[in-house]
Amino acid sequence: MQHPNPTPARCYKFGQAIGRAIESWDSDLKVVVLGPAACPPVRRERAGFINKKFDLMCMDKIVNEPETLARLSTRELVREAGAQGSEFILWLAMRGALRASDEGT
């Protein structure tokens, strides 16, 4: 990723804006919103840095309380998850695009 990275909050809000744009579109078309290939906590084992407690917290919060993750600073995210943690902001953007009623789907 090109530095400086956008903050987790900015990415989450960007995703919310995308979600509102999709919902406002007057069409019956279905839309798929995707995150990067693999969630950073899943891939990090190959990268040599694992923070299992933080990873499990992220996996829960991305579904149930994404706003909690959006409050993290980029520095906190990298400190807790390593360099690949910065990729997690892309997952926050994806999550922001989903409605609350889409949780768990």
Gaussian input, Z-matrix of N, CA and C with variables (Angstrom, degrees):
# hf/3-21g

backbone

0 1
 N
 C     1     B1
 C     2     B2     1     A1
 N     3     B3     2     A2     1     D1
 C     4     B4     3     A3     2     D2
 C     5     B5     4     A4     3     D3
 N     6     B6     5     A5     4     D4
 C     7     B7     6     A6     5     D5
 C     8     B8     7     A7     6     D6
 N     9     B9     8     A8     7     D7
 C    10    B10     9     A9     8     D8
 C    11    B11    10    A10     9     D9
 N    12    B12    11    A11    10    D10
 C    13    B13    12    A12    11    D11
 C    14    B14    13    A13    12    D12
 N    15    B15    14    A14    13    D13
 C    16    B16    15    A15    14    D14
 C    17    B17    16    A16    15    D15
 N    18    B18    17    A17    16    D16
 C    19    B19    18    A18    17    D17
 C    20    B20    19    A19    18    D18
 N    21    B21    20    A20    19    D19
 C    22    B22    21    A21    20    D20
 C    23    B23    22    A22    21    D21
 N    24    B24    23    A23    22    D22
 C    25    B25    24    A24    23    D23
 C    26    B26    25    A25    24    D24
 N    27    B27    26    A26    25    D25
 C    28    B28    27    A27    26    D26
 C    29    B29    28    A28    27    D27
 N    30    B30    29    A29    28    D28
 C    31    B31    30    A30    29    D29
 C    32    B32    31    A31    30    D30
 N    33    B33    32    A32    31    D31
 C    34    B34    33    A33    32    D32
 C    35    B35    34    A34    33    D33
 N    36    B36    35    A35    34    D34
 C    37    B37    36    A36    35    D35
 C    38    B38    37    A37    36    D36
 N    39    B39    38    A38    37    D37
 C    40    B40    39    A39    38    D38
 C    41    B41    40    A40    39    D39
 N    42    B42    41    A41    40    D40
 C    43    B43    42    A42    41    D41
 C    44    B44    43    A43    42    D42
 N    45    B45    44    A44    43    D43
 C    46    B46    45    A45    44    D44
 C    47    B47    46    A46    45    D45
 N    48    B48    47    A47    46    D46
 C    49    B49    48    A48    47    D47
 C    50    B50    49    A49    48    D48
 N    51    B51    50    A50    49    D49
 C    52    B52    51    A51    50    D50
 C    53    B53    52    A52    51    D51
 N    54    B54    53    A53    52    D52
 C    55    B55    54    A54    53    D53
 C    56    B56    55    A55    54    D54
 N    57    B57    56    A56    55    D55
 C    58    B58    57    A57    56    D56
 C    59    B59    58    A58    57    D57
 N    60    B60    59    A59    58    D58
 C    61    B61    60    A60    59    D59
 C    62    B62    61    A61    60    D60
 N    63    B63    62    A62    61    D61
 C    64    B64    63    A63    62    D62
 C    65    B65    64    A64    63    D63
 N    66    B66    65    A65    64    D64
 C    67    B67    66    A66    65    D65
 C    68    B68    67    A67    66    D66
 N    69    B69    68    A68    67    D67
 C    70    B70    69    A69    68    D68
 C    71    B71    70    A70    69    D69
 N    72    B72    71    A71    70    D70
 C    73    B73    72    A72    71    D71
 C    74    B74    73    A73    72    D72
 N    75    B75    74    A74    73    D73
 C    76    B76    75    A75    74    D74
 C    77    B77    76    A76    75    D75
 N    78    B78    77    A77    76    D76
 C    79    B79    78    A78    77    D77
 C    80    B80    79    A79    78    D78
 N    81    B81    80    A80    79    D79
 C    82    B82    81    A81    80    D80
 C    83    B83    82    A82    81    D81
 N    84    B84    83    A83    82    D82
 C    85    B85    84    A84    83    D83
 C    86    B86    85    A85    84    D84
 N    87    B87    86    A86    85    D85
 C    88    B88    87    A87    86    D86
 C    89    B89    88    A88    87    D87
 N    90    B90    89    A89    88    D88
 C    91    B91    90    A90    89    D89
 C    92    B92    91    A91    90    D90
 N    93    B93    92    A92    91    D91
 C    94    B94    93    A93    92    D92
 C    95    B95    94    A94    93    D93
 N    96    B96    95    A95    94    D94
 C    97    B97    96    A96    95    D95
 C    98    B98    97    A97    96    D96
 N    99    B99    98    A98    97    D97
 C   100   B100    99    A99    98    D98
 C   101   B101   100   A100    99    D99
 N   102   B102   101   A101   100   D100
 C   103   B103   102   A102   101   D101
 C   104   B104   103   A103   102   D102
 N   105   B105   104   A104   103   D103
 C   106   B106   105   A105   104   D104
 C   107   B107   106   A106   105   D105
 N   108   B108   107   A107   106   D106
 C   109   B109   108   A108   107   D107
 C   110   B110   109   A109   108   D108
 N   111   B111   110   A110   109   D109
 C   112   B112   111   A111   110   D110
 C   113   B113   112   A112   111   D111
 N   114   B114   113   A113   112   D112
 C   115   B115   114   A114   113   D113
 C   116   B116   115   A115   114   D114
 N   117   B117   116   A116   115   D115
 C   118   B118   117   A117   116   D116
 C   119   B119   118   A118   117   D117
 N   120   B120   119   A119   118   D118
 C   121   B121   120   A120   119   D119
 C   122   B122   121   A121   120   D120
 N   123   B123   122   A122   121   D121
 C   124   B124   123   A123   122   D122
 C   125   B125   124   A124   123   D123
 N   126   B126   125   A125   124   D124
 C   127   B127   126   A126   125   D125
 C   128   B128   127   A127   126   D126
 N   129   B129   128   A128   127   D127
 C   130   B130   129   A129   128   D128
 C   131   B131   130   A130   129   D129
 N   132   B132   131   A131   130   D130
 C   133   B133   132   A132   131   D131
 C   134   B134   133   A133   132   D132
 N   135   B135   134   A134   133   D133
 C   136   B136   135   A135   134   D134
 C   137   B137   136   A136   135   D135
 N   138   B138   137   A137   136   D136
 C   139   B139   138   A138   137   D137
 C   140   B140   139   A139   138   D138
 N   141   B141   140   A140   139   D139
 C   142   B142   141   A141   140   D140
 C   143   B143   142   A142   141   D141
 N   144   B144   143   A143   142   D142
 C   145   B145   144   A144   143   D143
 C   146   B146   145   A145   144   D144
 N   147   B147   146   A146   145   D145
 C   148   B148   147   A147   146   D146
 C   149   B149   148   A148   147   D147
 N   150   B150   149   A149   148   D148
 C   151   B151   150   A150   149   D149
 C   152   B152   151   A151   150   D150
 N   153   B153   152   A152   151   D151
 C   154   B154   153   A153   152   D152
 C   155   B155   154   A154   153   D153
 N   156   B156   155   A155   154   D154
 C   157   B157   156   A156   155   D155
 C   158   B158   157   A157   156   D156
 N   159   B159   158   A158   157   D157
 C   160   B160   159   A159   158   D158
 C   161   B161   160   A160   159   D159
 N   162   B162   161   A161   160   D160
 C   163   B163   162   A162   161   D161
 C   164   B164   163   A163   162   D162
 N   165   B165   164   A164   163   D163
 C   166   B166   165   A165   164   D164
 C   167   B167   166   A166   165   D165
 N   168   B168   167   A167   166   D166
 C   169   B169   168   A168   167   D167
 C   170   B170   169   A169   168   D168
 N   171   B171   170   A170   169   D169
 C   172   B172   171   A171   170   D170
 C   173   B173   172   A172   171   D171
 N   174   B174   173   A173   172   D172
 C   175   B175   174   A174   173   D173
 C   176   B176   175   A175   174   D174
 N   177   B177   176   A176   175   D175
 C   178   B178   177   A177   176   D176
 C   179   B179   178   A178   177   D177
 N   180   B180   179   A179   178   D178
 C   181   B181   180   A180   179   D179
 C   182   B182   181   A181   180   D180
 N   183   B183   182   A182   181   D181
 C   184   B184   183   A183   182   D182
 C   185   B185   184   A184   183   D183
 N   186   B186   185   A185   184   D184
 C   187   B187   186   A186   185   D185
 C   188   B188   187   A187   186   D186
 N   189   B189   188   A188   187   D187
 C   190   B190   189   A189   188   D188
 C   191   B191   190   A190   189   D189
 N   192   B192   191   A191   190   D190
 C   193   B193   192   A192   191   D191
 C   194   B194   193   A193   192   D192
 N   195   B195   194   A194   193   D193
 C   196   B196   195   A195   194   D194
 C   197   B197   196   A196   195   D195
 N   198   B198   197   A197   196   D196
 C   199   B199   198   A198   197   D197
 C   200   B200   199   A199   198   D198
 N   201   B201   200   A200   199   D199
 C   202   B202   201   A201   200   D200
 C   203   B203   202   A202   201   D201
 N   204   B204   203   A203   202   D202
 C   205   B205   204   A204   203   D203
 C   206   B206   205   A205   204   D204
 N   207   B207   206   A206   205   D205
 C   208   B208   207   A207   206   D206
 C   209   B209   208   A208   207   D207
 N   210   B210   209   A209   208   D208
 C   211   B211   210   A210   209   D209
 C   212   B212   211   A211   210   D210
 N   213   B213   212   A212   211   D211
 C   214   B214   213   A213   212   D212
 C   215   B215   214   A214   213   D213
 N   216   B216   215   A215   214   D214
 C   217   B217   216   A216   215   D215
 C   218   B218   217   A217   216   D216
 N   219   B219   218   A218   217   D217
 C   220   B220   219   A219   218   D218
 C   221   B221   220   A220   219   D219
 N   222   B222   221   A221   220   D220
 C   223   B223   222   A222   221   D221
 C   224   B224   223   A223   222   D222
 N   225   B225   224   A224   223   D223
 C   226   B226   225   A225   224   D224
 C   227   B227   226   A226   225   D225
 N   228   B228   227   A227   226   D226
 C   229   B229   228   A228   227   D227
 C   230   B230   229   A229   228   D228
 N   231   B231   230   A230   229   D229
 C   232   B232   231   A231   230   D230
 C   233   B233   232   A232   231   D231
 N   234   B234   233   A233   232   D232
 C   235   B235   234   A234   233   D233
 C   236   B236   235   A235   234   D234
 N   237   B237   236   A236   235   D235
 C   238   B238   237   A237   236   D236
 C   239   B239   238   A238   237   D237
 N   240   B240   239   A239   238   D238
 C   241   B241   240   A240   239   D239
 C   242   B242   241   A241   240   D240
 N   243   B243   242   A242   241   D241
 C   244   B244   243   A243   242   D242
 C   245   B245   244   A244   243   D243
 N   246   B246   245   A245   244   D244
 C   247   B247   246   A246   245   D245
 C   248   B248   247   A247   246   D246
 N   249   B249   248   A248   247   D247
 C   250   B250   249   A249   248   D248
 C   251   B251   250   A250   249   D249
 N   252   B252   251   A251   250   D250
 C   253   B253   252   A252   251   D251
 C   254   B254   253   A253   252   D252
 N   255   B255   254   A254   253   D253
 C   256   B256   255   A255   254   D254
 C   257   B257   256   A256   255   D255
 N   258   B258   257   A257   256   D256
 C   259   B259   258   A258   257   D257
 C   260   B260   259   A259   258   D258
 N   261   B261   260   A260   259   D259
 C   262   B262   261   A261   260   D260
 C   263   B263   262   A262   261   D261
 N   264   B264   263   A263   262   D262
 C   265   B265   264   A264   263   D263
 C   266   B266   265   A265   264   D264
 N   267   B267   266   A266   265   D265
 C   268   B268   267   A267   266   D266
 C   269   B269   268   A268   267   D267
 N   270   B270   269   A269   268   D268
 C   271   B271   270   A270   269   D269
 C   272   B272   271   A271   270   D270
 N   273   B273   272   A272   271   D271
 C   274   B274   273   A273   272   D272
 C   275   B275   274   A274   273   D273
 N   276   B276   275   A275   274   D274
 C   277   B277   276   A276   275   D275
 C   278   B278   277   A277   276   D276
 N   279   B279   278   A278   277   D277
 C   280   B280   279   A279   278   D278
 C   281   B281   280   A280   279   D279
 N   282   B282   281   A281   280   D280
 C   283   B283   282   A282   281   D281
 C   284   B284   283   A283   282   D282
 N   285   B285   284   A284   283   D283
 C   286   B286   285   A285   284   D284
 C   287   B287   286   A286   285   D285
 N   288   B288   287   A287   286   D286
 C   289   B289   288   A288   287   D287
 C   290   B290   289   A289   288   D288
 N   291   B291   290   A290   289   D289
 C   292   B292   291   A291   290   D290
 C   293   B293   292   A292   291   D291
 N   294   B294   293   A293   292   D292
 C   295   B295   294   A294   293   D293
 C   296   B296   295   A295   294   D294
 N   297   B297   296   A296   295   D295
 C   298   B298   297   A297   296   D296
 C   299   B299   298   A298   297   D297
 N   300   B300   299   A299   298   D298
 C   301   B301   300   A300   299   D299
 C   302   B302   301   A301   300   D300
 N   303   B303   302   A302   301   D301
 C   304   B304   303   A303   302   D302
 C   305   B305   304   A304   303   D303
 N   306   B306   305   A305   304   D304
 C   307   B307   306   A306   305   D305
 C   308   B308   307   A307   306   D306
 N   309   B309   308   A308   307   D307
 C   310   B310   309   A309   308   D308
 C   311   B311   310   A310   309   D309
 N   312   B312   311   A311   310   D310
 C   313   B313   312   A312   311   D311
 C   314   B314   313   A313   312   D312

   B1=1.4395
   B2=1.5231
   B3=1.2898
   B4=1.4575
   B5=1.5293
   B6=1.3188
   B7=1.4657
   B8=1.5224
   B9=1.3066
   B10=1.4630
   B11=1.5277
   B12=1.3213
   B13=1.4587
   B14=1.5205
   B15=1.3265
   B16=1.4646
   B17=1.5282
   B18=1.2988
   B19=1.4617
   B20=1.5281
   B21=1.3267
   B22=1.4635
   B23=1.5336
   B24=1.3259
   B25=1.4697
   B26=1.5256
   B27=1.3215
   B28=1.4693
   B29=1.5326
   B30=1.3177
   B31=1.4675
   B32=1.5268
   B33=1.3291
   B34=1.4622
   B35=1.5287
   B36=1.3211
   B37=1.4702
   B38=1.5296
   B39=1.3245
   B40=1.4635
   B41=1.5302
   B42=1.3293
   B43=1.4582
   B44=1.5172
   B45=1.3289
   B46=1.4674
   B47=1.5293
   B48=1.3259
   B49=1.4662
   B50=1.5321
   B51=1.3288
   B52=1.4647
   B53=1.5300
   B54=1.3347
   B55=1.4591
   B56=1.5231
   B57=1.3345
   B58=1.4741
   B59=1.5293
   B60=1.3159
   B61=1.4736
   B62=1.5237
   B63=1.3108
   B64=1.4643
   B65=1.5196
   B66=1.3267
   B67=1.4707
   B68=1.5220
   B69=1.3180
   B70=1.4644
   B71=1.5314
   B72=1.3053
   B73=1.4553
   B74=1.5185
   B75=1.3053
   B76=1.4643
   B77=1.5313
   B78=1.3259
   B79=1.4598
   B80=1.5182
   B81=1.3168
   B82=1.4610
   B83=1.5274
   B84=1.3237
   B85=1.4569
   B86=1.5218
   B87=1.3059
   B88=1.4607
   B89=1.5265
   B90=1.3233
   B91=1.4595
   B92=1.5224
   B93=1.3142
   B94=1.4627
   B95=1.5231
   B96=1.3342
   B97=1.4585
   B98=1.5227
   B99=1.3219
   B100=1.4596
   B101=1.5160
   B102=1.3180
   B103=1.4555
   B104=1.5291
   B105=1.3269
   B106=1.4696
   B107=1.5306
   B108=1.3080
   B109=1.4625
   B110=1.5284
   B111=1.3017
   B112=1.4724
   B113=1.5112
   B114=1.2950
   B115=1.4620
   B116=1.5268
   B117=1.3320
   B118=1.4658
   B119=1.5312
   B120=1.3433
   B121=1.4666
   B122=1.5258
   B123=1.3095
   B124=1.4610
   B125=1.5243
   B126=1.3203
   B127=1.4688
   B128=1.5126
   B129=1.3034
   B130=1.4555
   B131=1.5187
   B132=1.3198
   B133=1.4638
   B134=1.5240
   B135=1.3217
   B136=1.4682
   B137=1.5183
   B138=1.3172
   B139=1.4627
   B140=1.5296
   B141=1.3442
   B142=1.4475
   B143=1.5158
   B144=1.3385
   B145=1.4635
   B146=1.5228
   B147=1.3273
   B148=1.4595
   B149=1.5255
   B150=1.3113
   B151=1.4631
   B152=1.5343
   B153=1.3260
   B154=1.4616
   B155=1.5264
   B156=1.3157
   B157=1.4655
   B158=1.5354
   B159=1.3216
   B160=1.4640
   B161=1.5278
   B162=1.3308
   B163=1.4606
   B164=1.5297
   B165=1.3358
   B166=1.4654
   B167=1.5216
   B168=1.3198
   B169=1.4652
   B170=1.5234
   B171=1.3310
   B172=1.4643
   B173=1.5197
   B174=1.3164
   B175=1.4549
   B176=1.5238
   B177=1.3217
   B178=1.4660
   B179=1.5281
   B180=1.3077
   B181=1.4740
   B182=1.5247
   B183=1.3295
   B184=1.4655
   B185=1.5245
   B186=1.3208
   B187=1.4650
   B188=1.5177
   B189=1.3196
   B190=1.4609
   B191=1.5220
   B192=1.3120
   B193=1.4681
   B194=1.5295
   B195=1.3229
   B196=1.4652
   B197=1.5248
   B198=1.3209
   B199=1.4686
   B200=1.5261
   B201=1.3276
   B202=1.4633
   B203=1.5244
   B204=1.3195
   B205=1.4677
   B206=1.5240
   B207=1.3166
   B208=1.4650
   B209=1.5309
   B210=1.3184
   B211=1.4724
   B212=1.5270
   B213=1.3214
   B214=1.4621
   B215=1.5279
   B216=1.2983
   B217=1.4648
   B218=1.5300
   B219=1.3036
   B220=1.4617
   B221=1.5181
   B222=1.3118
   B223=1.4684
   B224=1.5257
   B225=1.3474
   B226=1.4687
   B227=1.5225
   B228=1.3195
   B229=1.4603
   B230=1.5289
   B231=1.3112
   B232=1.4584
   B233=1.5252
   B234=1.3266
   B235=1.4709
   B236=1.5284
   B237=1.3282
   B238=1.4648
   B239=1.5258
   B240=1.3273
   B241=1.4645
   B242=1.5224
   B243=1.3097
   B244=1.4513
   B245=1.5223
   B246=1.3107
   B247=1.4662
   B248=1.5207
   B249=1.3399
   B250=1.4579
   B251=1.5228
   B252=1.3230
   B253=1.4602
   B254=1.5130
   B255=1.3241
   B256=1.4635
   B257=1.5269
   B258=1.3323
   B259=1.4594
   B260=1.5250
   B261=1.3145
   B262=1.4677
   B263=1.5274
   B264=1.3353
   B265=1.4680
   B266=1.5196
   B267=1.3300
   B268=1.4655
   B269=1.5279
   B270=1.3244
   B271=1.4699
   B272=1.5189
   B273=1.3283
   B274=1.4698
   B275=1.5220
   B276=1.3211
   B277=1.4681
   B278=1.5257
   B279=1.3257
   B280=1.4608
   B281=1.5251
   B282=1.3220
   B283=1.4632
   B284=1.5168
   B285=1.3227
   B286=1.4463
   B287=1.5288
   B288=1.3308
   B289=1.4655
   B290=1.5176
   B291=1.3219
   B292=1.4625
   B293=1.5271
   B294=1.3230
   B295=1.4650
   B296=1.5215
   B297=1.3154
   B298=1.4668
   B299=1.5188
   B300=1.3318
   B301=1.4597
   B302=1.5284
   B303=1.3517
   B304=1.4565
   B305=1.5166
   B306=1.3292
   B307=1.4518
   B308=1.5099
   B309=1.3054
   B310=1.4512
   B311=1.5147
   B312=1.3346
   B313=1.4642
   B314=1.5052
   A1=109.16
   A2=115.92
   A3=121.64
   A4=109.35
   A5=116.90
   A6=120.89
   A7=109.61
   A8=121.52
   A9=124.70
   A10=111.29
   A11=115.14
   A12=120.51
   A13=110.78
   A14=117.26
   A15=118.89
   A16=108.49
   A17=116.72
   A18=120.50
   A19=110.23
   A20=116.46
   A21=119.10
   A22=112.03
   A23=117.60
   A24=120.71
   A25=111.35
   A26=116.54
   A27=119.56
   A28=110.94
   A29=117.14
   A30=120.47
   A31=111.17
   A32=116.92
   A33=120.23
   A34=110.27
   A35=116.45
   A36=120.19
   A37=111.22
   A38=117.13
   A39=120.92
   A40=109.66
   A41=116.40
   A42=120.33
   A43=112.07
   A44=117.05
   A45=120.26
   A46=110.31
   A47=117.08
   A48=120.60
   A49=110.51
   A50=116.73
   A51=120.12
   A52=109.65
   A53=116.88
   A54=120.92
   A55=112.37
   A56=116.51
   A57=119.72
   A58=111.13
   A59=116.55
   A60=119.82
   A61=110.44
   A62=117.35
   A63=120.79
   A64=110.56
   A65=116.72
   A66=120.60
   A67=112.18
   A68=117.88
   A69=120.50
   A70=112.59
   A71=117.08
   A72=121.46
   A73=108.92
   A74=117.13
   A75=122.95
   A76=109.06
   A77=115.05
   A78=120.24
   A79=109.33
   A80=115.89
   A81=121.45
   A82=112.11
   A83=117.27
   A84=120.21
   A85=110.89
   A86=115.78
   A87=121.72
   A88=107.98
   A89=115.96
   A90=121.75
   A91=108.55
   A92=116.38
   A93=122.43
   A94=107.36
   A95=116.42
   A96=121.94
   A97=106.67
   A98=116.66
   A99=122.19
   A100=111.62
   A101=115.50
   A102=121.79
   A103=108.45
   A104=117.84
   A105=121.03
   A106=111.55
   A107=116.08
   A108=122.73
   A109=113.82
   A110=118.24
   A111=121.00
   A112=108.22
   A113=114.97
   A114=120.10
   A115=108.73
   A116=119.27
   A117=121.66
   A118=114.77
   A119=120.83
   A120=116.93
   A121=112.98
   A122=117.73
   A123=120.75
   A124=110.31
   A125=118.21
   A126=121.73
   A127=113.31
   A128=118.84
   A129=121.18
   A130=113.68
   A131=118.02
   A132=119.62
   A133=110.99
   A134=116.78
   A135=120.47
   A136=110.85
   A137=117.39
   A138=120.78
   A139=111.76
   A140=117.47
   A141=120.36
   A142=115.75
   A143=119.24
   A144=121.10
   A145=108.11
   A146=116.23
   A147=120.53
   A148=108.59
   A149=116.18
   A150=122.91
   A151=105.20
   A152=115.40
   A153=121.13
   A154=112.11
   A155=118.03
   A156=121.31
   A157=110.51
   A158=116.54
   A159=121.10
   A160=110.57
   A161=116.84
   A162=121.23
   A163=111.14
   A164=116.48
   A165=120.14
   A166=111.06
   A167=116.54
   A168=120.38
   A169=109.95
   A170=117.45
   A171=121.31
   A172=111.27
   A173=117.52
   A174=120.56
   A175=111.20
   A176=117.38
   A177=120.55
   A178=110.89
   A179=116.91
   A180=120.75
   A181=112.63
   A182=118.58
   A183=119.29
   A184=110.08
   A185=117.14
   A186=121.65
   A187=110.69
   A188=117.05
   A189=121.92
   A190=116.14
   A191=117.97
   A192=121.50
   A193=110.99
   A194=118.35
   A195=119.14
   A196=113.14
   A197=117.54
   A198=120.27
   A199=110.97
   A200=117.04
   A201=121.23
   A202=110.28
   A203=116.53
   A204=120.50
   A205=111.29
   A206=116.48
   A207=120.38
   A208=111.46
   A209=117.24
   A210=120.31
   A211=113.15
   A212=117.80
   A213=120.19
   A214=109.84
   A215=116.39
   A216=119.37
   A217=108.21
   A218=116.62
   A219=120.41
   A220=109.85
   A221=116.90
   A222=121.46
   A223=111.45
   A224=117.08
   A225=120.37
   A226=110.96
   A227=115.59
   A228=120.37
   A229=110.68
   A230=117.67
   A231=121.13
   A232=110.66
   A233=118.19
   A234=120.95
   A235=111.08
   A236=116.74
   A237=121.27
   A238=113.26
   A239=117.27
   A240=119.89
   A241=113.79
   A242=118.59
   A243=119.93
   A244=111.34
   A245=115.71
   A246=120.90
   A247=112.18
   A248=117.51
   A249=119.13
   A250=112.08
   A251=117.42
   A252=120.18
   A253=111.96
   A254=116.16
   A255=117.77
   A256=111.37
   A257=117.29
   A258=120.27
   A259=111.50
   A260=116.28
   A261=120.33
   A262=111.86
   A263=117.43
   A264=119.35
   A265=111.46
   A266=117.22
   A267=120.33
   A268=110.65
   A269=115.93
   A270=119.88
   A271=110.19
   A272=116.94
   A273=119.44
   A274=111.21
   A275=116.91
   A276=119.65
   A277=110.03
   A278=116.39
   A279=120.61
   A280=110.26
   A281=116.61
   A282=120.34
   A283=111.96
   A284=116.98
   A285=121.32
   A286=112.61
   A287=116.37
   A288=120.39
   A289=112.68
   A290=117.40
   A291=120.56
   A292=110.51
   A293=115.00
   A294=119.78
   A295=109.05
   A296=116.32
   A297=120.81
   A298=110.39
   A299=117.43
   A300=121.02
   A301=112.18
   A302=117.45
   A303=121.46
   A304=112.08
   A305=118.15
   A306=121.29
   A307=110.72
   A308=115.09
   A309=121.57
   A310=114.06
   A311=118.04
   A312=119.55
   A313=110.28
   D1=146.27
   D2=179.37
   D3=-79.55
   D4=129.34
   D5=178.06
   D6=-90.02
   D7=147.60
   D8=2.70
   D9=-78.74
   D10=140.14
   D11=178.31
   D12=-73.93
   D13=148.52
   D14=171.44
   D15=-67.29
   D16=154.13
   D17=-179.30
   D18=-71.63
   D19=157.43
   D20=173.76
   D21=-54.63
   D22=-41.30
   D23=179.94
   D24=-61.83
   D25=-42.77
   D26=-179.65
   D27=-63.97
   D28=-40.87
   D29=179.10
   D30=-66.30
   D31=-40.27
   D32=178.81
   D33=-64.46
   D34=-43.68
   D35=178.57
   D36=-65.59
   D37=-37.39
   D38=176.34
   D39=-60.70
   D40=-44.80
   D41=177.01
   D42=-61.38
   D43=-40.12
   D44=177.27
   D45=-61.45
   D46=-40.68
   D47=178.39
   D48=-63.06
   D49=-40.75
   D50=176.55
   D51=-62.27
   D52=-43.69
   D53=178.70
   D54=-59.40
   D55=-43.61
   D56=178.15
   D57=-64.20
   D58=-39.01
   D59=178.69
   D60=-64.16
   D61=-42.03
   D62=178.50
   D63=-63.22
   D64=-46.43
   D65=-178.99
   D66=-64.62
   D67=-31.22
   D68=-177.54
   D69=-79.90
   D70=-12.30
   D71=-178.09
   D72=-71.98
   D73=125.50
   D74=-177.37
   D75=-83.93
   D76=82.68
   D77=-177.97
   D78=-158.39
   D79=153.56
   D80=175.57
   D81=-91.30
   D82=3.29
   D83=-179.51
   D84=-64.71
   D85=146.24
   D86=175.45
   D87=-91.18
   D88=146.20
   D89=-178.94
   D90=-124.26
   D91=136.57
   D92=176.50
   D93=-109.85
   D94=131.65
   D95=176.75
   D96=-115.82
   D97=125.30
   D98=-175.44
   D99=-118.33
   D100=149.91
   D101=169.94
   D102=-96.94
   D103=-177.78
   D104=178.59
   D105=-59.52
   D106=170.00
   D107=-172.94
   D108=-49.51
   D109=-48.99
   D110=179.98
   D111=-138.83
   D112=140.69
   D113=178.55
   D114=-62.91
   D115=132.89
   D116=-176.85
   D117=-48.65
   D118=-40.60
   D119=178.87
   D120=-60.77
   D121=-28.85
   D122=-179.36
   D123=-75.40
   D124=-37.55
   D125=-175.65
   D126=-86.03
   D127=-18.62
   D128=-169.79
   D129=-62.91
   D130=-24.29
   D131=179.74
   D132=-56.50
   D133=-38.17
   D134=178.28
   D135=-71.45
   D136=-24.39
   D137=-177.55
   D138=-85.58
   D139=-8.31
   D140=175.31
   D141=87.17
   D142=10.38
   D143=178.96
   D144=-133.69
   D145=117.60
   D146=-179.40
   D147=-129.76
   D148=129.31
   D149=172.02
   D150=-125.29
   D151=82.55
   D152=-170.99
   D153=-56.31
   D154=-41.91
   D155=-179.82
   D156=-59.72
   D157=-46.48
   D158=179.67
   D159=-67.01
   D160=-41.86
   D161=179.65
   D162=-59.05
   D163=-46.90
   D164=-179.63
   D165=-64.76
   D166=-38.80
   D167=177.04
   D168=-61.48
   D169=-44.10
   D170=-179.70
   D171=-63.51
   D172=-42.40
   D173=-179.41
   D174=-63.12
   D175=-35.24
   D176=176.68
   D177=-74.06
   D178=-47.72
   D179=-174.33
   D180=-68.85
   D181=-30.92
   D182=-179.46
   D183=-62.92
   D184=-27.68
   D185=177.73
   D186=-89.61
   D187=-50.34
   D188=-168.13
   D189=-95.01
   D190=-31.90
   D191=-177.09
   D192=-146.50
   D193=64.96
   D194=-177.26
   D195=-61.89
   D196=-24.28
   D197=178.93
   D198=-61.94
   D199=-31.80
   D200=177.44
   D201=-61.70
   D202=-43.85
   D203=178.52
   D204=-69.14
   D205=-34.79
   D206=-179.66
   D207=-64.78
   D208=-23.01
   D209=179.41
   D210=-79.64
   D211=-9.43
   D212=177.79
   D213=-69.84
   D214=145.26
   D215=172.12
   D216=-83.73
   D217=161.55
   D218=176.68
   D219=-59.49
   D220=-40.07
   D221=179.20
   D222=-62.07
   D223=-44.02
   D224=177.86
   D225=-61.99
   D226=-42.37
   D227=-178.52
   D228=-62.02
   D229=-45.94
   D230=179.82
   D231=-68.73
   D232=-38.19
   D233=178.32
   D234=-61.42
   D235=-42.60
   D236=-176.31
   D237=-81.92
   D238=-28.42
   D239=-171.64
   D240=-122.95
   D241=0.93
   D242=-178.14
   D243=79.86
   D244=-176.94
   D245=-176.26
   D246=-59.81
   D247=-34.39
   D248=179.70
   D249=-70.46
   D250=-14.42
   D251=177.03
   D252=-61.05
   D253=-26.82
   D254=179.22
   D255=-66.16
   D256=-23.16
   D257=176.39
   D258=-68.54
   D259=-21.83
   D260=-177.94
   D261=-61.87
   D262=-23.75
   D263=178.22
   D264=-61.83
   D265=-27.21
   D266=176.41
   D267=-68.51
   D268=-35.25
   D269=175.22
   D270=-67.00
   D271=-36.05
   D272=177.33
   D273=-65.13
   D274=-38.00
   D275=176.76
   D276=-62.98
   D277=-44.24
   D278=178.16
   D279=-60.93
   D280=-44.95
   D281=-178.55
   D282=-65.49
   D283=-35.86
   D284=177.97
   D285=-61.67
   D286=-30.62
   D287=-179.21
   D288=-73.81
   D289=-17.02
   D290=-178.93
   D291=-86.72
   D292=143.89
   D293=174.32
   D294=-74.07
   D295=159.10
   D296=176.03
   D297=-57.40
   D298=-35.27
   D299=-179.62
   D300=-69.83
   D301=-11.96
   D302=179.55
   D303=-87.97
   D304=-4.32
   D305=-175.67
   D306=-56.07
   D307=134.64
   D308=176.32
   D309=81.16
   D310=5.26
   D311=179.56
   D312=-108.77

